[in-house]
């Protein structure tokens, strides 16, 4: 019987965007519940963190081939994945349309919108 209400003891969980903010706290909570955790983030170095036991993998979640390779590595090193926490996201501090002037203006260009949409 699991020691938490989550029932994830020894389960293998991938957390995208797990190196900061909400994702970091999700990773910490999962480790506290004795889950095996892999953190996919663009701002980590590959390897197992000696303090937390988390498998950190530098992954750009907008690159399908990189994600597939990272999942294969998790399966190889930890075993079959039980759960995905799809937490990665970005927020570009701009308005889609600025209506404060006489004529509305787009502040968020198509490239920036696509970047944000593809991650979130």
N, C-alpha and C positions, 0 to 999 in steps of 0.2 A: 504494500500500500504506500502511496506517495505521501511525503511529509508536507505537501501543500495542497490547497484547493485546486491549483492548476493541473495537478496530475502530470507534470512534465519532467519529473525526475528521470535523468538519463536519456531523455528525448533529444533529438538533434534538431536545432533551430537555426535558421539563417535570418539575420536581421540586416536589411539594407539600410544604409545611412546610420549605422550604429556607433559611430565614433564621436558624436556630439549631440547636444540637445536632448530631445525626447528619446531618440534612438539609443543614446548612451545609457539612459536610465532604464530603458527596456532591457538592454543587454545585462545591466547590473541586476535587475529583478529576476531575469531568467537564470542567471548564474546562482543567485541566492536560492532559487528553487531547484538547484542542482541539475539544470538542463545543460547539455553540451551546446555551446553557441559558436557560430561562425558569423563574423561581422564583415559585411561587404561595404566598403567605403572608399572614396577616391583619396582620402587623406590619411591612410594607414600604410604601414609597411607590412609586407607579408610575413606571417609567422605566428606562432603561439605566444601570447603574452604570458611571461612567466609568473606574473602576479595574479592574473585573473583566470588563466587557463583558456581564454577566448582565442579562437583561430581567426586572426585578422587577415583579410585578403583585400589588396588594393584592386577594386573593381569599379569600372565606369558602367553604371546600370543602363546607360543608353546604348551600349555596345553589346548586342546579343551574343556574339562569339565570346566575348570576355566573360559574360555571365555564365554561358554554358561551360566554359573551361573552369571557372571558379566552382560551380556546382559539382563538376566532376572531381575536383580536388577535395571538396568537402566530403563527398561520398567515399573517396579513397582513404582520407585521413580519419574521418569520424564515423562513417557508415551512412546508411540511407537516411535522407532528410525526412523528418516528420512534419515540420512546420516552417512556414515562411512568414516573417513579419515585414511587409512591404512598406517600410518607413521612409525611404529616401525621398527627398523633395527639395525644391528650391523656391525661393521667393525673391523676385526682382522688384525692388522698391520703386515701382512706377505705376501710374494709372494707365488703364487700357485706353481710355479716352478722357482728356482733360476738357471739361465743359465750362470752366471758369471764365474763359475769354468770350469774345463776341462770336467766334466760330470755333466749334469743337476741334481739337487737335489730337491726333494719335500720339501718345508718348511711348507706347510699347510697340516696337517694330516687329515685323513678322518673324525674323530670325530669333529674337529674344522670346517671343511668345511660343514658338515651336520648341525651343530649348526647354522652357519651363513646363510646357504641356507634356513633352516626352518623358520627363522625369517624374512629374507629379501624377 
